[in-house]
Amino acid sequence: MGMLDTMRAPARRVLAKALELDEHDRADVAEALLESLAVEDPEEEAAFVAELERRAADLESGAVKGIPWEELRAELQRERGGA
């Protein structure tokens, strides 16, 4: 079952309209939506930022290797039985 299968009709309509936007405007809308879900707890926010910084440092130092989106997406689809 995909996200669209569980999304209510008003959300599907908004998504359909948003997908008509160009890439830049879609990114702006996505950012605004994510900000609307922002964590209000400063301690939780600080812990999240610290984790992001740690992960970025691991990537930059070569301690971990990133996975290209296409590979990750294919792997997730296989795990979910979609490919």
Helices and strands as residue ranges (DSSP letters): H 3-6, H 9-18, H 23-36, H 42-61, H 69-79
